Amino acid sequence: MEFKDLGLLPELERAVLEAGYTVPTPIQAATIPVALTGQDVIGCAQTGTGKTAAFCLPALARAYAASGKEAFLHTLILTPTRELAAQINESLATYGKHLDLWHAVIFGGVSDKPQIAELKRGVDILVATPGRLLDLMQRGVVRLDKVQMFVLDEADRMLDMGFIHDVKKITKVLPQNRQTLFFSATMPTAIRKLASSLVKDAKMVAVDPVSSTIEVVEQNVYFTDKDRKRDLLVHLLDNADFSRVVVFTRTKHGSDRVARHLEKAGKKVAAIHGNKAQNARTRALDGFKSGEIKVLVATDIAARGIDVDDISHVVNFELPNVPETYVHRIGRTGRAGKGGTAISLCDSEERSFLVGIERLTGKRLTVVEEHPFLPTVGRPAASANPNGSGAAYRDHGPKPFAGRGSGSGSGRKPERGPSRFGGRAAAPAGSQRSASGQRPRNGERSASSAQRSR
């Protein structure tokens, strides 16, 4: 199957081809034809599977079919983090550049004045984080009464970050007669319950089960002492094969400490997390994408906005205590079926987390037995269970692991003439044209102002 077989508008097909894609990924092939008909969708897919295009392309098609002389808010895309919101807005610009549509992105951490100005002019598609959207709704800047399509992305992270109550406040004011596309990397019980409250007669699309770790990723574990992890990380990064690396930590302060240590060791490194100013996070991601920065140290939540190909290695500086998070982390490498390597640095307190990961994935990680920072002989090991009770304990020897689970549409409009806007602005702060035709927004706007940096 190719993109031309999915029923997309010719303008969207052309944009996809210009972006270098001809064959849809499984999540795209399963989602796009259904979404184009107006049916609700619940999608479960790992990172790097092309999920963003799976909802952006139908959103653009249906918004274009419904658009008139003036823009109105047809589609709302809700996502948990600023970086992810900016990434989605860039995808809308890439795929919608031959369509006469306006789209905007709003999030906190930056001034709301440019965002308010853009919203008052009118947009067809709005990408938003919950906090800023609720704020502007309460101030009367945003109205959702005409929304015909609602996309909820990264629903599991919404739950992790405590945004579910905000999501419910937002969905409460959406029209009942709407289309909903609901996406999540994992589907725990709480997320399934939320999905059932938002969709009607939805098509379930599960490209990979939650326990299906990306097969093309080589997965290794290094046992070491907690206080030797940073030195082991420097040792690993001295290898030239570690060309573009994401290092995961559990906490924001932990990210900063690791980044400072690597910087002192002469590594080109940056840290991103929720305490960083938005401009600092944007600079870090831009530097990582360009190759100026070789190592990006991130928390799980901040990393949801990383959309970078050719990541050679993912390093779990600290193992996650939620096994599903491990699956999501290592998906940062091995994107689009390419190979990659995931490395976990495991101390004695984290071996129960390793057991949980191996149970979920049904795969035993390869132990690297020879390295300069092996666990200190004779040092007392902490309990494998953080609560102190007896629990499974992953030893680094080769004995078999008992108890591990088994391996696991739319109508086409007439041509509107050539595009007025050839490029797209880079800074994620306002609205953007998906840009052909002369359709005015609320209040006339010159082409030069429409092109201004967002």
Buried (B, 14 or more C-beta within 10 A) or exposed (E): EEBEEBBBBEBBBBBBEEEEBEEBBBBBBBBBBBBBEBBBBBBBBBBBBBBBBBBBBBBBBBBBBBBEEBBBBBBBBBBBBBBBBBBBBBBBBBBBBBBBBBBBBBBEBBEBEBBBEBBEBBBBBBBBBBBBBBBBBEEEBBEBEEBBBBBBBBBBBBBBBEBBEBBEBBBEEBEEEBBBBBBBBBBEEEBBEBBEEBBEEBBBBBBBEBBBBBEEBBBEBBBBBBEBBBBBBBBBBEEEEBEBBBBBBBEBEBBBBBBBBBBEBEBEBBBBBEBBEBEEBBBBBEBBBEEEBBBBBBBBBBBBBBBBEEBBBBBBBBBBBBBBBBBBBBBBBBBEEBEBBBBBBBBBBBBBBBBBBBBBBBBBBEBBEEEEBBBEEEEEEBBBBEEEEEBBBBEBEEEEEEEBEEEEBBEEBEEBEEBBBEEBBEBBBBBBBBBBBEBEBEEEBEEEEBBEEB
